[in-house]
Structure formats: C-alpha cells, structure tokens
Amino acid sequence: MKTPKHAIPAIILGIVASLNSPAQAYNREQLNLLLKNVAAWNEMRRENPQRNIDLSKANLEGANLKGANLAEANLSKADLSGAMLNNASIKGANLAMAYLKKANMSETDASQAWLEGANLNGAYMRNAKFTGANLAATNLRWAKLPSADLEQANLREATLFETDLEGANLRGAQLDKAIFIESASLKDAKLSNNTILPSGEPASRGWAVRHDSRYVTEAVTAPPVFVPPVVHAPVIIPENMPGSEQGKALQPTPEIREVESWNTMRKGNPDTKVEMTEEKLSHAKLSGVDLRNVTLSKSDFERSNLDNANLAGASLAGANFQKADMKQANLKGANLEGANLDRAYMKNADLSNANLTGAVLYGAMLYGANLDGANLTKASLFDANLEKASLKGANLTGATLIGSNLTNAIISSSTITPSGQKATRGWAIRNDAIFTDK
C-alpha cells in the first residue's frame, strides 16, 4: 500500500511561481471553530454533512476534542499529541502520518480510518474501535489498547513494543511484518484463523495459547483491501495563502517518505526551494533521500533511517535526530544548531563545515565521521564515539568532551579545543588522537 498523495502539500515548493511565502495546509476557519467550541463544530457537521473538512497539518496539540465529529476529515500530518479524543469520531478520516503521541482515544470510533505511518506512541485507546482501519507502519510503542476492536485492521509493519492489547479483538487483523510483538501484552486477546501473524502465516490455536490469547475458528475470508482516502482539492482562502492568487491551486508533490518519487521530483527540480518546519518524520524509512538545501527546522526524525541520505546544506536547526540511523549521511555545511543527535548513529557521516553549535551529541556514534571545519561550540559530546573521526579545523570551544572517545581521531593545529586554545600535539596525545600540521 502506498501513502496517498495529498491534494495540498505539507511543504511549500517553488514550482508555482506565484507562491513564494509559507502557507498553512489546513482551513483556518474550520480549525478556529473546532478549537473554540466542539458543540458548535458538531452542529456545523450535522447541518453540512457534505462539507469537506481540511485540517491537514493543523496544530491540535493538547486540544480538548472530546466527542468531536471528525469523521472523514483530512487530518493528515496533524499534531494531535496529548489531545483528548475520547468518544470522538474519526471514522473514515485520513490521519496519515498524524502525531497522536499520548493522545486520549478511549471509546474513539476510528473504524475505516487511514492511519498509515501515524505516531501513536503511548496513546490511550481503551475500547476504541479500529475495525477495518489502516494502521500500517504505525508507531504503537507503549500504546494502551485494552479491549479495543481491531477486527480486520491492517497492522502491517506496525511497531508493537510493549503495546497493551489485553482483551483486544484481533480477528482477521493483518499483523504481517509487525515488529516487537513478543513484547506486547496479548492476554485474552481474540485471534482467529483469519488473523495474519508477523511471519505472514495465519494464527493458530497453539500460537494463541503460547501468548495467553483466545482462539476462534471462523469462516475463511479474503484479506481486506485498504483503499487510500480521497483527498479533495482545498478551498483557497487568501488569509490562509498569503501572497498567493485567490483560486489558484497548489501543485501536489510527493510525500518525503516515498523516497523514490521524492528523489525523482528533486532531480527534475534541482533549484526548487523547499521549506518545511516541524515535520513529523519519526521512525521514517528515508535511506538515500535527497534533502539537499531544504529547510526542516524543528522537525522530528527520532529513530528514522537516514543512512546515505543527502542533507548537504540543509537547515536543521532544533531538529530531533535522537537514535536516528545516519550512516554515511551527507550533512556537509548543514545547519544543525541546537539539534538533538542523542545517540544518533553517524558512522562515516560527512559533517564537514556543519554548524553544530549547542547540539546534543550525547552517546553519538561518530566513528570515522568527517567533522573538518565543523562548528561544535558548546556542543555536548558526552560519551560520544569519535574514534578515527577527522576534526581538522573543527571549533570545540566550550564543548563537553567528558567520556568521549577520541582514539585515533585526527586533530590539526587549526582545531580549537574546548578551552578556546588551538590544539597541540600534546593535547592530541593526551586524548589518544593523531596530530597533524596540515
């Protein structure tokens, strides 16, 4: 299954010459009404059942949406972290890549909802209804789903680390390639011969017994087919689209997670200006993605795979790369000021001339990385592995190197040490590094 193309992109591309300033993807009038009064919102939905609801990429963090009628709404990439959605209806809604971390979704009706790639880390979903919903590639770490109805739901490639599925209905659920299911709680969960296990095989009574689950035999049915939701063209409102021409639609663009399509677009538009902020890309598979010179400030890449990605010259200030895989990634000249690279795996990555001022590199793997000319002023390199890394001309003024491994790292006479002084051969030797005058 592929993530649907959005009729209005979450990013602003210079493909349409008249659109030079950032725009919101959501309908601001609808967002304001929803946030102001849920009862009035529901009345509007009752009076206008055919109205298209566009709340894509809306900031609804911590919002009280208890009992809200969001059925069939476009909430793709919306930030609903910590939101109260208990007893709400998101039936048939598009929540592709939405951020629902620690949201309260008890008793929520999410049947037939499209949640592919959504982050539901720690969400509370007791008695929620997900029948026929697409939860492919979702992050369900520590999510609570006791007694939830997931009959015929798609959980393919979902992350189920310590997920609570006690008493959940998983009859006919598609769990193929789901990961960490052995750490999930499946006590009294209901499975059937139509349930597909992570191995790709149908569930068996023996498997159910071993996982403290219940097993029922039912008539064999064909696996459900999941069809991407239709995303309607947006109504262009001048206040939502500053600097644009009224009625002129934005050109659709591929989603970043569709790496092949995204890279093809970038190749055909090499000089296109790409500006994004606060993108939700945690756990994304972005190996080899072309993000040269993009603006992705304050975006979330936690645990994403960015191996061999090209982020040269990118603006990544304040971005979160905690535990991201970034082997051989090209970050040459990138702005990573204040970025969180806590335990990021950057073996042999190119960070030459990158701005890492104030960056958190706690426990980061930088073995063999190129940090020549990098600005590491006040960076935290506590416990970082810099073995065989090249730090020629790097500025480490005020940086924390406690516990860091500099074995065979290359230090030059132009390297600035944490004291603000130029490195010397003696300083290099004391840190088990190699000194060069070049």
N, C-alpha and C positions, 0 to 999 in steps of 0.2 A: 504493500500500500504506500502511496506517496502522499505527502502532506499537500493539501490543496493550495493552489496559487491564490493569493489574495487579490481582490479587485483593487484594493488600495494598499500600497506598500507601507511597511513599517519604517522604511528608510526613505530619505529624500535623495533622489538621483538627479543629476544634471541632464537627463535625457530630454526632458521637456524644458526648453529654453526659458519659458516664462515663469518657471517655478524655481526661484533662487533662494527662498527662505524656508526654514523648517516649518512643517505643518503637523497638526495633530491628526492621527488616523481615525479618531472617534468623532461622533457627532456631539458637539459640546452642549447643545441644547438638551439632548437626551440625557447626557451624563449629569448635568446640573439638576434635572428633575429627579433622577434616581437618587442622587445623594441628598436631596432636600427632603423628600417625602415619599417613602415606599408605598404608602396607601394611595397617594395621588398617581404614582407611577403605575400601579396595578389597575387603577381606574382608567388611565390612558390606554393601557394594553387591552382592556375589555372593550373600550369604545372604538379602538383602532386595531383590530386583530390582524390586519394585513400589513400594518406598517413595518418596514424593515428597521431592525434595531442594530445600529452600528456603535459598538463600544470597544472596538478592537484597539488594543494597546492603551486602554484607559487606566488611569491610576485610581484603583479602588482599594488600596491597601488599608486594612483595618476598618473598612466600611461596614455599617450595620445594614445588611440586606436580607434580614430575616423575613421569610415569607415572600420575597420578591418574585415576580413573574418575569423570568429571563429566558423563557422557552424560545428556542430557535434564534436567539440573539447571536450576533457576531461578537464574541469576547476573545478572539484570538490574540495572544500575547498580552492580554490584560493582566495587571498586577492586582491579584486578589489575596495576597498574603495576609494572613490574620483576619480576613474578612469573616463576618457572620452570615453564613448562607444556609443556616439551619431552616428546614421547612420551605426552602426556596425551590423554584422550579427552573432547572437549566435543561429541561428535556429537549433533545434535538439541537441544543446550542453548539456553536463552534467555539471550543476552548483550546484550540491547537496551540501548544507551547505557552499556555497561560501559566501564571505563577500563583499557586494556591498553597504555598507553604504555610502550615499551621492554621489553615482555614477551618472554621467550624461548619461542617456539612452534614451534621446529623439530620436524618429524615429528609435529606435533599433528594429531589427527583431528578436524576441525571440519566434517565433511560434514553437510549439512542443518541446521547451526546458524543461529540467528537473531541476527545481529549488527547489526541496523539502528541507525544512529547511534552506534556504538561508536567509541572513540578508540584507534586502533592506530598512532599516531604513533611512528615509529622502532622498531616491533616487529620481531623477527627470526623469520621464518616459512619458512625453507628447508625444502623438501619437505613442507610442511604440506598437508593435504587439506581443501579447501573445496568439494568437489563439491556442487552444489545448495544451497549456503549463501546466506543473505541478508545481503549486505554493503552494502545500500543506505545512502547518506548517511554512510558511514564516513569517518573521517579516516585516510588511509593515507600521509600525508606522511612521506617518508624511510623508509617501511617496506621491509623486505627480504623478498621473496617468490621468490627464485630457485628454479626447478624446482617451484614449488607447483602443485597441481592445483586449478584454478578452473573446471573444466568445468561449464557451466550454472549458474554462480554469478551472483547479482544484485549488480552493482556500480553500479547506477543512482545518479547524483548523488554518487558517491564522489570524494574528493579524492585525486588521484594525483600530487601534486607530488613529483618526483624519487623516485618509487616504483620499486624494483628488481623488475621482472617478467621478468628474463632466464630464458629456458627454461621459463617458466610455461605451463601448459595453459589456454588461454582459449577453447577450442572451445565454442561455444554460450553463452559468457558475455554477460551483458547490461550493456553499458557506456554506455547512452544517458544523456546529460547529465552524464557523468563529467567532471570538470574537471582541467586541467593534464596531460592525457595526453601532450601533446607533450614534456613534460619528463621523462616516465617512461622507463625503460630497458626496451625490448621486444625486445632482441636474442634471436633464436632462440625467441621465444615462439610458441606454436602457436595460430593462428586458423583459423576455418572460415567458410563461408558462413552458418552459424547464429550466429556472433558478431555482436552488435549494437554498432556504434560510437557514440561520443558524439553524433554527428549524428542518430542514430536509423536510419541505413542499415546494411544488412548489410556485413560486412567483405568486401573484395575482394582479389584477388591483388596488384593494384597498391599498395593501401594497406599491405599486409603487407610488400611489398618495400621501400617507402619507409621503413618503420620497422624494417628488418633482421629482420623476423619471418618465420615459416614459415606457409604457407597450405595448407589441405587442403580438398577438396570432399567433402562428405558428404551423406547423405540429409537433405532438409529436414525439420525437426521444429518443432512448435509451441513457442513460448516457454514456459519452465517457469512454473508457478504457485506462488507463495510464500504459504503459509498461516501466519498467526501461531500461535505455540505456545499450547497450553492451559496456563493458569496455575492450579494447584489452590489451593483455599482453604487458608490456613495453619492449622496446629495452634497454638492459642493457649496459650502456656506462661506462667504467672504471672511468672516471673523475666524473661521477655522483654518483658512488657507491664505494667510497674509501674503500679499504680493502676487497672488495668482489671479487669473482671469475667471470671472464667475462662469460656472457651467463647463469649464474646461477640465476634463478628467485627467487624473494622473495615469501615467503609463505603468502597467503592472510589471513587477520584477520578481525574479526567483527568490525563494527563501534561502538564507545563508546555509541552512542545514542540507539543502540539496546542492552539495558541493560541486558536482559535475555541471549542473545547469548554471550555478552561480559563477563558476570559473569561466564558462563559455561566454556569459554576459560580460564579465570583466575584460576578457580577451577582445571582444568586439567593441568595447567602450573603454579603452585604456586610460583616457584622460577624464573620465567621468568622476565628478566629485561625489563621494559617498559619505554622508553624515548620519550617525546614529548615536543615541545616548541611552544608557540604562537598558540595553538589550538583555533578554533572559536566555542565555545560551548554556546554562549549566548542564553537564552530562552530555553535551552535544558531540557528535562524531564529525569533526572538522579537519581531519587529516588532509593536508595538502591544499587547504582552502587559500584562495588569493584575496588577502585583505590589505594589500599594499596601500599605504597613504589614507586609509579610511579613518574616520573619527568614530571611536567606540568607547568614549569616556564613560566611566562608572558602570560599564556592562559587566554581567556576571558570566564567567567562564568556569566556574567551580567544577572540578573533576572532568572537564571536557578533554577530548583528544585533539590536540593541535600539532601532532607530530608532522614535521616537514611543512607546516603552514608558512605562508609568506606574509608577515606583518611589518615588513620594512617601511619605516617612515610613518607608521600608524600612530594615531593619537589615542593612547590607552590610559590616560590619567585617571587614577582612582578605580581602575578596573579590578575585578576579583578573579585571580587565577589559582585560587587555593587548590592544591593537589591536582592541578591540570597536567596532562602529559604534553610536553612541548619539545620532544627530542628533535634535534636538528632544525628547529624552527628558526626562521629568519626574522629577527627583530632589530635589524641594523637601523640605527637612527630613530628608533621608536621612542615616543614619549610615554614612559611608564611611571611618571611622578606620582608617588603615593599609592602605587598599585600594590595589591596583596598577592604575593607569589609564595605564600606559605606552603612549604613542602612541594612546590612545583617541580616537575621532573624535566630539566632542561639540558640534558646531556648533549654536548656538542652543538648547542644552540649558538647563533650569531647575535650577540648583544653589543657589538661594536658601536661606539658613539651613541648608545642609547642613553636616555635620561631616566635614571633610576633614583632620583632624589627622594629620600624619605620612603623608599619602597620597603616592604616587609618581605624578606627572603629567608625567613626562619626555616632551617632544615632543608633549604632548596638544594636540589641536585644540579650542580653546575660543572660536573666533570667535563673537562675538555672544552668548555664554553669559551667563546671569543668575547672578552669584555674590554678589548683595546679601546681606549678613549672614552669609556663609559663614565657617566657622572653618577657615582654612588654616594654622594654627600648625604650624611645622616641616614644611610640605609641600614637596616637591621639584617646582618648576615650571621646571626647567632646559629651555630651548629650547621652552617651551610657547607656543602662539599664543593670546594673549588680546586680539587686536585687536577693538575695539568691544565687548568684554565689559563688563558692569556689575559694579563691585566696591565699590559704596556700602556702607559699614559692614562690609566684609569684614575679617577679622583675619588679617594676613600675618606676625605675629610669628615670627621665626626661619625664615621660608620662604626657599627658594633661588629667586632670580629671574634667575640668570645666563643670558643668551641668550634670555630670554623677550621676546615681542613685545607691548608694551602700547600700540601705536599706536591713538589714539582710544578707548582704554578709559576708562570713566567712574569717576573717583576722587572720593570725597567727603571732607569734613572729619572724618567718623566712621570713615574707613578707617584701619586700623592698618598701618603699613609694617613691613618685616622688622626694623627696628631697635627696634620696640616703640613708636615715636612715632606720633602722629596725622599723617596725610598733610597736606601743604601744597600750595598752588598751585605753588610752586617744584618740589617733588618730582614732581608730575604733569607739569609742563612738561619736566623733565629726562628723563622716561620717555615723552615724546611722547603723554601721556594728556590727557584732558579733566578739569578740576577743577570741582566743583560744591559749593556750600554746602548744598545740600538733602540 
